[in-house]
Amino acid sequence: MEFTKTTEQDSYYNDIEKMSTKDILHAINTEDQSVAQAVNKELEAIEILTEATTKALQRGGRIFYIGAGTSGRLGILDASECPPTFGVPKGLVIGLIAGGDTAIRDAVEFAEDSLEAGWKDLQSYAINSKDIVIGIAASGTTPYVLGALKKCKENGIPTGSISCNIGSPIALAADYPVVVVVGPEFITGSSRMKAGTAQKMVLNMISTASMVRMGRVKGNKMIDMQLSNNKLVNRAVRILEEELNISTNEAQEWIDSYPNVRDAIKAYRNATKNR
């Protein structure tokens, strides 16, 4: 099927090298303002994919993000933030990138061009039908991602995708495609810009909504966050003060004894109930 790669179309701006810093920044900002609107148009598709990720977690499965280059890095970023933010196990949301961990910092030449490597990487995690795999690719054509999604379908593993071109092979291969059309980039083909921003926004929505649905947020607070620095400890103390109507000193004592907000709340209520 023929389709147009809007991510590769010429920028709306010419002679960029002749622009002042101010003009460059204003132009980039103007383009960025269109990204949220493009995401808004895909909310229904994002909802469908998020319902699928939530169901995967509810049945004891995992969420896999798989991509190359910027797309792969964004998946790894989102996956790596789930344990400290929501207190989930490290292996519940997993990000994979073409070329392996080396590619997180340095480009690995031609790693994304293999149709077999993505599936091989998934197999190393004993991928199964309880899981869900989300392919991330601005172009919607990356072989590393496309090959993985096709093999998943052959093996009964649910799939989603996040891409930026209508009718792309990856969108057609996925069970739950999300296609955010952001149009040409400020610098032609530089999909780390608007396309990357769109992908980050969608990933934020999917992981956050899934974790909320899994009970990892109370009210509007991260009660399962890992208390790994003083800022987060102080935040935990404030949550306890508000939730339990106790003093700062008392809240600090409970956090010192139970370094997890959920556990501290439960312990406090059990203690006061038995008084």
C-alpha positions as protocol buffer text, in pm:
chain_id: "A"
residue {
  index: 1
  type: MET
  ca { x: 0 y: 0 z: 0 }
}
residue {
  index: 2
  type: GLU
  ca { x: 138 y: 338 z: -101 }
}
residue {
  index: 3
  type: PHE
  ca { x: 140 y: 609 z: 161 }
}
residue {
  index: 4
  type: THR
  ca { x: 292 y: 953 z: 204 }
}
residue {
  index: 5
  type: LYS
  ca { x: 562 y: 1002 z: 465 }
}
residue {
  index: 6
  type: THR
  ca { x: 473 y: 1344 z: 596 }
}
residue {
  index: 7
  type: THR
  ca { x: 762 y: 1304 z: 841 }
}
residue {
  index: 8
  type: GLU
  ca { x: 996 y: 1319 z: 541 }
}
residue {
  index: 9
  type: GLN
  ca { x: 831 y: 1606 z: 354 }
}
residue {
  index: 10
  type: ASP
  ca { x: 1012 y: 1938 z: 313 }
}
residue {
  index: 11
  type: SER
  ca { x: 1003 y: 2179 z: 605 }
}
residue {
  index: 12
  type: TYR
  ca { x: 773 y: 2479 z: 580 }
}
residue {
  index: 13
  type: TYR
  ca { x: 1082 y: 2692 z: 643 }
}
residue {
  index: 14
  type: ASN
  ca { x: 1358 y: 2771 z: 394 }
}
residue {
  index: 15
  type: ASP
  ca { x: 1710 y: 2912 z: 437 }
}
residue {
  index: 16
  type: ILE
  ca { x: 1709 y: 2816 z: 804 }
}
residue {
  index: 17
  type: GLU
  ca { x: 2082 y: 2876 z: 825 }
}
residue {
  index: 18
  type: LYS
  ca { x: 2018 y: 3244 z: 754 }
}
residue {
  index: 19
  type: MET
  ca { x: 1768 y: 3285 z: 1039 }
}
residue {
  index: 20
  type: SER
  ca { x: 1852 y: 3459 z: 1367 }
}
residue {
  index: 21
  type: THR
  ca { x: 1846 y: 3261 z: 1691 }
}
residue {
  index: 22
  type: LYS
  ca { x: 1521 y: 3436 z: 1784 }
}
residue {
  index: 23
  type: ASP
  ca { x: 1355 y: 3344 z: 1456 }
}
residue {
  index: 24
  type: ILE
  ca { x: 1470 y: 2981 z: 1482 }
}
residue {
  index: 25
  type: LEU
  ca { x: 1330 y: 2948 z: 1833 }
}
residue {
  index: 26
  type: HIS
  ca { x: 1001 y: 3113 z: 1744 }
}
residue {
  index: 27
  type: ALA
  ca { x: 960 y: 2887 z: 1442 }
}
residue {
  index: 28
  type: ILE
  ca { x: 1031 y: 2572 z: 1643 }
}
residue {
  index: 29
  type: ASN
  ca { x: 788 y: 2685 z: 1914 }
}
residue {
  index: 30
  type: THR
  ca { x: 520 y: 2755 z: 1652 }
}
residue {
  index: 31
  type: GLU
  ca { x: 558 y: 2404 z: 1514 }
}
residue {
  index: 32
  type: ASP
  ca { x: 559 y: 2248 z: 1863 }
}
residue {
  index: 33
  type: GLN
  ca { x: 225 y: 2411 z: 1945 }
}
residue {
  index: 34
  type: SER
  ca { x: 62 y: 2196 z: 1678 }
}
residue {
  index: 35
  type: VAL
  ca { x: 171 y: 1870 z: 1842 }
}
residue {
  index: 36
  type: ALA
  ca { x: -86 y: 1870 z: 2123 }
}
residue {
  index: 37
  type: GLN
  ca { x: -361 y: 1931 z: 1869 }
}
residue {
  index: 38
  type: ALA
  ca { x: -240 y: 1637 z: 1662 }
}
residue {
  index: 39
  type: VAL
  ca { x: -240 y: 1415 z: 1972 }
}
residue {
  index: 40
  type: ASN
  ca { x: -589 y: 1536 z: 2060 }
}
residue {
  index: 41
  type: LYS
  ca { x: -718 y: 1400 z: 1728 }
}
residue {
  index: 42
  type: GLU
  ca { x: -596 y: 1052 z: 1827 }
}
residue {
  index: 43
  type: LEU
  ca { x: -741 y: 1037 z: 2180 }
}
residue {
  index: 44
  type: GLU
  ca { x: -990 y: 764 z: 2089 }
}
residue {
  index: 45
  type: ALA
  ca { x: -714 y: 542 z: 1947 }
}
residue {
  index: 46
  type: ILE
  ca { x: -493 y: 616 z: 2248 }
}
residue {
  index: 47
  type: GLU
  ca { x: -782 y: 517 z: 2477 }
}
residue {
  index: 48
  type: ILE
  ca { x: -826 y: 185 z: 2296 }
}
residue {
  index: 49
  type: LEU
  ca { x: -454 y: 110 z: 2323 }
}
residue {
  index: 50
  type: THR
  ca { x: -447 y: 211 z: 2690 }
}
residue {
  index: 51
  type: GLU
  ca { x: -739 y: -19 z: 2768 }
}
residue {
  index: 52
  type: ALA
  ca { x: -538 y: -298 z: 2606 }
}
residue {
  index: 53
  type: THR
  ca { x: -225 y: -221 z: 2811 }
}
residue {
  index: 54
  type: THR
  ca { x: -432 y: -212 z: 3130 }
}
residue {
  index: 55
  type: LYS
  ca { x: -587 y: -549 z: 3049 }
}
residue {
  index: 56
  type: ALA
  ca { x: -241 y: -693 z: 2985 }
}
residue {
  index: 57
  type: LEU
  ca { x: -127 y: -581 z: 3330 }
}
residue {
  index: 58
  type: GLN
  ca { x: -447 y: -711 z: 3491 }
}
residue {
  index: 59
  type: ARG
  ca { x: -391 y: -1057 z: 3349 }
}
residue {
  index: 60
  type: GLY
  ca { x: -35 y: -1066 z: 3481 }
}
residue {
  index: 61
  type: GLY
  ca { x: 136 y: -958 z: 3162 }
}
residue {
  index: 62
  type: ARG
  ca { x: 392 y: -691 z: 3081 }
}
residue {
  index: 63
  type: ILE
  ca { x: 413 y: -388 z: 2854 }
}
residue {
  index: 64
  type: PHE
  ca { x: 696 y: -387 z: 2600 }
}
residue {
  index: 65
  type: TYR
  ca { x: 801 y: -80 z: 2404 }
}
residue {
  index: 66
  type: ILE
  ca { x: 1016 y: -151 z: 2101 }
}
residue {
  index: 67
  type: GLY
  ca { x: 1177 y: 103 z: 1870 }
}
residue {
  index: 68
  type: ALA
  ca { x: 1494 y: 236 z: 1710 }
}
residue {
  index: 69
  type: GLY
  ca { x: 1682 y: 562 z: 1756 }
}
residue {
  index: 70
  type: THR
  ca { x: 1480 y: 839 z: 1919 }
}
residue {
  index: 71
  type: SER
  ca { x: 1168 y: 621 z: 1929 }
}
residue {
  index: 72
  type: GLY
  ca { x: 1352 y: 343 z: 2110 }
}
residue {
  index: 73
  type: ARG
  ca { x: 1506 y: 586 z: 2358 }
}
residue {
  index: 74
  type: LEU
  ca { x: 1166 y: 737 z: 2437 }
}
residue {
  index: 75
  type: GLY
  ca { x: 1025 y: 391 z: 2508 }
}
residue {
  index: 76
  type: ILE
  ca { x: 1316 y: 314 z: 2740 }
}
residue {
  index: 77
  type: LEU
  ca { x: 1269 y: 649 z: 2915 }
}
residue {
  index: 78
  type: ASP
  ca { x: 901 y: 584 z: 2982 }
}
residue {
  index: 79
  type: ALA
  ca { x: 966 y: 228 z: 3099 }
}
residue {
  index: 80
  type: SER
  ca { x: 1249 y: 336 z: 3330 }
}
residue {
  index: 81
  type: GLU
  ca { x: 1029 y: 595 z: 3500 }
}
residue {
  index: 82
  type: CYS
  ca { x: 749 y: 354 z: 3593 }
}
residue {
  index: 83
  type: PRO
  ca { x: 922 y: 181 z: 3891 }
}
residue {
  index: 84
  type: PRO
  ca { x: 1026 y: 499 z: 4077 }
}
residue {
  index: 85
  type: THR
  ca { x: 702 y: 682 z: 3999 }
}
residue {
  index: 86
  type: PHE
  ca { x: 453 y: 404 z: 4062 }
}
residue {
  index: 87
  type: GLY
  ca { x: 648 y: 149 z: 4266 }
}
residue {
  index: 88
  type: VAL
  ca { x: 600 y: -132 z: 4014 }
}
residue {
  index: 89
  type: PRO
  ca { x: 860 y: -406 z: 3958 }
}
residue {
  index: 90
  type: LYS
  ca { x: 1140 y: -319 z: 3718 }
}
residue {
  index: 91
  type: GLY
  ca { x: 1037 y: -582 z: 3465 }
}
residue {
  index: 92
  type: LEU
  ca { x: 672 y: -481 z: 3434 }
}
residue {
  index: 93
  type: VAL
  ca { x: 729 y: -216 z: 3165 }
}
residue {
  index: 94
  type: ILE
  ca { x: 1024 y: -288 z: 2939 }
}
residue {
  index: 95
  type: GLY
  ca { x: 1183 y: -74 z: 2669 }
}
residue {
  index: 96
  type: LEU
  ca { x: 1384 y: -230 z: 2387 }
}
residue {
  index: 97
  type: ILE
  ca { x: 1595 y: -46 z: 2132 }
}
residue {
  index: 98
  type: ALA
  ca { x: 1755 y: -167 z: 1808 }
}
residue {
  index: 99
  type: GLY
  ca { x: 2124 y: -219 z: 1874 }
}
residue {
  index: 100
  type: GLY
  ca { x: 2080 y: -288 z: 2245 }
}
residue {
  index: 101
  type: ASP
  ca { x: 2189 y: -74 z: 2540 }
}
residue {
  index: 102
  type: THR
  ca { x: 2479 y: 75 z: 2342 }
}
residue {
  index: 103
  type: ALA
  ca { x: 2224 y: 243 z: 2115 }
}
residue {
  index: 104
  type: ILE
  ca { x: 2075 y: 438 z: 2405 }
}
residue {
  index: 105
  type: ARG
  ca { x: 2371 y: 676 z: 2390 }
}
residue {
  index: 106
  type: ASP
  ca { x: 2535 y: 606 z: 2055 }
}
residue {
  index: 107
  type: ALA
  ca { x: 2381 y: 528 z: 1719 }
}
residue {
  index: 108
  type: VAL
  ca { x: 2438 y: 168 z: 1610 }
}
residue {
  index: 109
  type: GLU
  ca { x: 2463 y: 164 z: 1232 }
}
residue {
  index: 110
  type: PHE
  ca { x: 2197 y: -35 z: 1044 }
}
residue {
  index: 111
  type: ALA
  ca { x: 2066 y: -198 z: 1367 }
}
residue {
  index: 112
  type: GLU
  ca { x: 1712 y: -89 z: 1280 }
}
residue {
  index: 113
  type: ASP
  ca { x: 1724 y: -254 z: 937 }
}
residue {
  index: 114
  type: SER
  ca { x: 1689 y: -612 z: 1057 }
}
residue {
  index: 115
  type: LEU
  ca { x: 1343 y: -770 z: 1035 }
}
residue {
  index: 116
  type: GLU
  ca { x: 1448 y: -1049 z: 1272 }
}
residue {
  index: 117
  type: ALA
  ca { x: 1633 y: -866 z: 1552 }
}
residue {
  index: 118
  type: GLY
  ca { x: 1325 y: -720 z: 1721 }
}
residue {
  index: 119
  type: TRP
  ca { x: 1156 y: -1055 z: 1763 }
}
residue {
  index: 120
  type: LYS
  ca { x: 1482 y: -1206 z: 1885 }
}
residue {
  index: 121
  type: ASP
  ca { x: 1511 y: -935 z: 2149 }
}
residue {
  index: 122
  type: LEU
  ca { x: 1154 y: -1000 z: 2262 }
}
residue {
  index: 123
  type: GLN
  ca { x: 1217 y: -1374 z: 2285 }
}
residue {
  index: 124
  type: SER
  ca { x: 1501 y: -1312 z: 2530 }
}
residue {
  index: 125
  type: TYR
  ca { x: 1230 y: -1194 z: 2771 }
}
residue {
  index: 126
  type: ALA
  ca { x: 1013 y: -1502 z: 2717 }
}
residue {
  index: 127
  type: ILE
  ca { x: 745 y: -1291 z: 2551 }
}
residue {
  index: 128
  type: ASN
  ca { x: 399 y: -1452 z: 2568 }
}
residue {
  index: 129
  type: SER
  ca { x: 32 y: -1388 z: 2498 }
}
residue {
  index: 130
  type: LYS
  ca { x: -28 y: -1226 z: 2837 }
}
residue {
  index: 131
  type: ASP
  ca { x: 202 y: -940 z: 2735 }
}
residue {
  index: 132
  type: ILE
  ca { x: 146 y: -652 z: 2493 }
}
residue {
  index: 133
  type: VAL
  ca { x: 407 y: -509 z: 2257 }
}
residue {
  index: 134
  type: ILE
  ca { x: 394 y: -147 z: 2141 }
}
residue {
  index: 135
  type: GLY
  ca { x: 604 y: -60 z: 1838 }
}
residue {
  index: 136
  type: ILE
  ca { x: 725 y: 300 z: 1824 }
}
residue {
  index: 137
  type: ALA
  ca { x: 841 y: 446 z: 1493 }
}
residue {
  index: 138
  type: ALA
  ca { x: 781 y: 795 z: 1358 }
}
residue {
  index: 139
  type: SER
  ca { x: 808 y: 676 z: 997 }
}
residue {
  index: 140
  type: GLY
  ca { x: 601 y: 365 z: 1057 }
}
residue {
  index: 141
  type: THR
  ca { x: 840 y: 162 z: 844 }
}
residue {
  index: 142
  type: THR
  ca { x: 1131 y: 62 z: 1072 }
}
residue {
  index: 143
  type: PRO
  ca { x: 1211 y: -305 z: 992 }
}
residue {
  index: 144
  type: TYR
  ca { x: 1325 y: -383 z: 1351 }
}
residue {
  index: 145
  type: VAL
  ca { x: 981 y: -282 z: 1478 }
}
residue {
  index: 146
  type: LEU
  ca { x: 775 y: -412 z: 1186 }
}
residue {
  index: 147
  type: GLY
  ca { x: 930 y: -758 z: 1199 }
}
residue {
  index: 148
  type: ALA
  ca { x: 866 y: -781 z: 1573 }
}
residue {
  index: 149
  type: LEU
  ca { x: 499 y: -682 z: 1542 }
}
residue {
  index: 150
  type: LYS
  ca { x: 438 y: -933 z: 1263 }
}
residue {
  index: 151
  type: LYS
  ca { x: 593 y: -1217 z: 1464 }
}
residue {
  index: 152
  type: CYS
  ca { x: 387 y: -1115 z: 1766 }
}
residue {
  index: 153
  type: LYS
  ca { x: 71 y: -1141 z: 1560 }
}
residue {
  index: 154
  type: GLU
  ca { x: 174 y: -1488 z: 1439 }
}
residue {
  index: 155
  type: ASN
  ca { x: 218 y: -1594 z: 1801 }
}
residue {
  index: 156
  type: GLY
  ca { x: -104 y: -1447 z: 1940 }
}
residue {
  index: 157
  type: ILE
  ca { x: 62 y: -1160 z: 2126 }
}
residue {
  index: 158
  type: PRO
  ca { x: -138 y: -832 z: 2132 }
}
residue {
  index: 159
  type: THR
  ca { x: 30 y: -533 z: 1967 }
}
residue {
  index: 160
  type: GLY
  ca { x: -1 y: -157 z: 1954 }
}
residue {
  index: 161
  type: SER
  ca { x: 192 y: 108 z: 1764 }
}
residue {
  index: 162
  type: ILE
  ca { x: 276 y: 478 z: 1782 }
}
residue {
  index: 163
  type: SER
  ca { x: 367 y: 632 z: 1447 }
}
residue {
  index: 164
  type: CYS
  ca { x: 323 y: 957 z: 1256 }
}
residue {
  index: 165
  type: ASN
  ca { x: 229 y: 858 z: 899 }
}
residue {
  index: 166
  type: ILE
  ca { x: -118 y: 745 z: 793 }
}
residue {
  index: 167
  type: GLY
  ca { x: -129 y: 401 z: 632 }
}
residue {
  index: 168
  type: SER
  ca { x: 222 y: 297 z: 736 }
}
residue {
  index: 169
  type: PRO
  ca { x: 317 y: -74 z: 749 }
}
residue {
  index: 170
  type: ILE
  ca { x: 360 y: -61 z: 1127 }
}
residue {
  index: 171
  type: ALA
  ca { x: 19 y: 96 z: 1183 }
}
residue {
  index: 172
  type: LEU
  ca { x: -138 y: -168 z: 957 }
}
residue {
  index: 173
  type: ALA
  ca { x: 44 y: -449 z: 1139 }
}
residue {
  index: 174
  type: ALA
  ca { x: -64 y: -344 z: 1490 }
}
residue {
  index: 175
  type: ASP
  ca { x: -386 y: -447 z: 1662 }
}
residue {
  index: 176
  type: TYR
  ca { x: -416 y: -107 z: 1829 }
}
residue {
  index: 177
  type: PRO
  ca { x: -248 y: 161 z: 1614 }
}
residue {
  index: 178
  type: VAL
  ca { x: -205 y: 523 z: 1717 }
}
residue {
  index: 179
  type: VAL
  ca { x: -113 y: 757 z: 1432 }
}
residue {
  index: 180
  type: VAL
  ca { x: -29 y: 1115 z: 1531 }
}
residue {
  index: 181
  type: VAL
  ca { x: 20 y: 1317 z: 1214 }
}
residue {
  index: 182
  type: VAL
  ca { x: 243 y: 1611 z: 1306 }
}
residue {
  index: 183
  type: GLY
  ca { x: 344 y: 1704 z: 951 }
}
residue {
  index: 184
  type: PRO
  ca { x: 685 y: 1812 z: 824 }
}
residue {
  index: 185
  type: GLU
  ca { x: 956 y: 1883 z: 1078 }
}
residue {
  index: 186
  type: PHE
  ca { x: 1127 y: 2224 z: 1120 }
}
residue {
  index: 187
  type: ILE
  ca { x: 1442 y: 2059 z: 983 }
}
residue {
  index: 188
  type: THR
  ca { x: 1329 y: 1822 z: 709 }
}
residue {
  index: 189
  type: GLY
  ca { x: 1316 y: 1463 z: 833 }
}
residue {
  index: 190
  type: SER
  ca { x: 1435 y: 1540 z: 1189 }
}
residue {
  index: 191
  type: SER
  ca { x: 1168 y: 1329 z: 1357 }
}
residue {
  index: 192
  type: ARG
  ca { x: 1329 y: 1367 z: 1699 }
}
residue {
  index: 193
  type: MET
  ca { x: 1145 y: 1702 z: 1705 }
}
residue {
  index: 194
  type: LYS
  ca { x: 766 y: 1714 z: 1661 }
}
residue {
  index: 195
  type: ALA
  ca { x: 728 y: 1341 z: 1607 }
}
residue {
  index: 196
  type: GLY
  ca { x: 942 y: 1268 z: 1912 }
}
residue {
  index: 197
  type: THR
  ca { x: 740 y: 1513 z: 2122 }
}
residue {
  index: 198
  type: ALA
  ca { x: 417 y: 1349 z: 2008 }
}
residue {
  index: 199
  type: GLN
  ca { x: 548 y: 1002 z: 2093 }
}
residue {
  index: 200
  type: LYS
  ca { x: 656 y: 1119 z: 2440 }
}
residue {
  index: 201
  type: MET
  ca { x: 312 y: 1267 z: 2503 }
}
residue {
  index: 202
  type: VAL
  ca { x: 137 y: 946 z: 2399 }
}
residue {
  index: 203
  type: LEU
  ca { x: 369 y: 730 z: 2608 }
}
residue {
  index: 204
  type: ASN
  ca { x: 305 y: 952 z: 2911 }
}
residue {
  index: 205
  type: MET
  ca { x: -67 y: 906 z: 2862 }
}
residue {
  index: 206
  type: ILE
  ca { x: -53 y: 529 z: 2817 }
}
residue {
  index: 207
  type: SER
  ca { x: 170 y: 451 z: 3115 }
}
residue {
  index: 208
  type: THR
  ca { x: 10 y: 703 z: 3349 }
}
residue {
  index: 209
  type: ALA
  ca { x: -348 y: 603 z: 3272 }
}
residue {
  index: 210
  type: SER
  ca { x: -260 y: 233 z: 3296 }
}
residue {
  index: 211
  type: MET
  ca { x: -97 y: 280 z: 3636 }
}
residue {
  index: 212
  type: VAL
  ca { x: -390 y: 486 z: 3763 }
}
residue {
  index: 213
  type: ARG
  ca { x: -626 y: 208 z: 3652 }
}
residue {
  index: 214
  type: MET
  ca { x: -406 y: -42 z: 3836 }
}
residue {
  index: 215
  type: GLY
  ca { x: -452 y: 149 z: 4162 }
}
residue {
  index: 216
  type: ARG
  ca { x: -106 y: 304 z: 4177 }
}
residue {
  index: 217
  type: VAL
  ca { x: -239 y: 655 z: 4248 }
}
residue {
  index: 218
  type: LYS
  ca { x: -460 y: 768 z: 4537 }
}
residue {
  index: 219
  type: GLY
  ca { x: -652 y: 1091 z: 4489 }
}
residue {
  index: 220
  type: ASN
  ca { x: -386 y: 1260 z: 4280 }
}
residue {
  index: 221
  type: LYS
  ca { x: -83 y: 1138 z: 4474 }
}
residue {
  index: 222
  type: MET
  ca { x: 191 y: 884 z: 4390 }
}
residue {
  index: 223
  type: ILE
  ca { x: 150 y: 669 z: 4699 }
}
residue {
  index: 224
  type: ASP
  ca { x: 373 y: 391 z: 4566 }
}
residue {
  index: 225
  type: MET
  ca { x: 667 y: 607 z: 4458 }
}
residue {
  index: 226
  type: GLN
  ca { x: 1015 y: 496 z: 4558 }
}
residue {
  index: 227
  type: LEU
  ca { x: 1156 y: 731 z: 4822 }
}
residue {
  index: 228
  type: SER
  ca { x: 1499 y: 753 z: 4666 }
}
residue {
  index: 229
  type: ASN
  ca { x: 1592 y: 1112 z: 4751 }
}
residue {
  index: 230
  type: ASN
  ca { x: 1512 y: 1389 z: 5000 }
}
residue {
  index: 231
  type: LYS
  ca { x: 1267 y: 1560 z: 4765 }
}
residue {
  index: 232
  type: LEU
  ca { x: 1055 y: 1245 z: 4746 }
}
residue {
  index: 233
  type: VAL
  ca { x: 1079 y: 1181 z: 5120 }
}
residue {
  index: 234
  type: ASN
  ca { x: 954 y: 1535 z: 5184 }
}
residue {
  index: 235
  type: ARG
  ca { x: 672 y: 1480 z: 4937 }
}
residue {
  index: 236
  type: ALA
  ca { x: 578 y: 1159 z: 5117 }
}
residue {
  index: 237
  type: VAL
  ca { x: 568 y: 1342 z: 5449 }
}
residue {
  index: 238
  type: ARG
  ca { x: 335 y: 1606 z: 5301 }
}
residue {
  index: 239
  type: ILE
  ca { x: 105 y: 1335 z: 5163 }
}
residue {
  index: 240
  type: LEU
  ca { x: 79 y: 1174 z: 5506 }
}
residue {
  index: 241
  type: GLU
  ca { x: 11 y: 1509 z: 5673 }
}
residue {
  index: 242
  type: GLU
  ca { x: -277 y: 1574 z: 5434 }
}
residue {
  index: 243
  type: GLU
  ca { x: -416 y: 1221 z: 5418 }
}
residue {
  index: 244
  type: LEU
  ca { x: -401 y: 1149 z: 5793 }
}
residue {
  index: 245
  type: ASN
  ca { x: -431 y: 1502 z: 5933 }
}
residue {
  index: 246
  type: ILE
  ca { x: -118 y: 1464 z: 6145 }
}
residue {
  index: 247
  type: SER
  ca { x: 180 y: 1688 z: 6218 }
}
residue {
  index: 248
  type: THR
  ca { x: 493 y: 1705 z: 6008 }
}
residue {
  index: 249
  type: ASN
  ca { x: 700 y: 1543 z: 6284 }
}
residue {
  index: 250
  type: GLU
  ca { x: 456 y: 1256 z: 6324 }
}
residue {
  index: 251
  type: ALA
  ca { x: 437 y: 1204 z: 5948 }
}
residue {
  index: 252
  type: GLN
  ca { x: 817 y: 1196 z: 5933 }
}
residue {
  index: 253
  type: GLU
  ca { x: 825 y: 930 z: 6205 }
}
residue {
  index: 254
  type: TRP
  ca { x: 584 y: 709 z: 6015 }
}
residue {
  index: 255
  type: ILE
  ca { x: 784 y: 747 z: 5693 }
}
residue {
  index: 256
  type: ASP
  ca { x: 1103 y: 664 z: 5885 }
}
residue {
  index: 257
  type: SER
  ca { x: 937 y: 344 z: 6005 }
}
residue {
  index: 258
  type: TYR
  ca { x: 754 y: 260 z: 5682 }
}
residue {
  index: 259
  type: PRO
  ca { x: 946 y: 410 z: 5385 }
}
residue {
  index: 260
  type: ASN
  ca { x: 647 y: 375 z: 5149 }
}
residue {
  index: 261
  type: VAL
  ca { x: 345 y: 605 z: 5155 }
}
residue {
  index: 262
  type: ARG
  ca { x: 87 y: 329 z: 5109 }
}
residue {
  index: 263
  type: ASP
  ca { x: 244 y: 115 z: 5382 }
}
residue {
  index: 264
  type: ALA
  ca { x: 272 y: 412 z: 5619 }
}
residue {
  index: 265
  type: ILE
  ca { x: -96 y: 501 z: 5572 }
}
residue {
  index: 266
  type: LYS
  ca { x: -203 y: 142 z: 5629 }
}
residue {
  index: 267
  type: ALA
  ca { x: 18 y: 104 z: 5939 }
}
residue {
  index: 268
  type: TYR
  ca { x: -107 y: 431 z: 6089 }
}
residue {
  index: 269
  type: ARG
  ca { x: -472 y: 336 z: 6040 }
}
residue {
  index: 270
  type: ASN
  ca { x: -419 y: -8 z: 6185 }
}
residue {
  index: 271
  type: ALA
  ca { x: -245 y: 142 z: 6487 }
}
residue {
  index: 272
  type: THR
  ca { x: -512 y: 404 z: 6552 }
}
residue {
  index: 273
  type: LYS
  ca { x: -794 y: 153 z: 6501 }
}
residue {
  index: 274
  type: ASN
  ca { x: -649 y: -68 z: 6774 }
}
residue {
  index: 275
  type: ARG
  ca { x: -604 y: 209 z: 7029 }
}
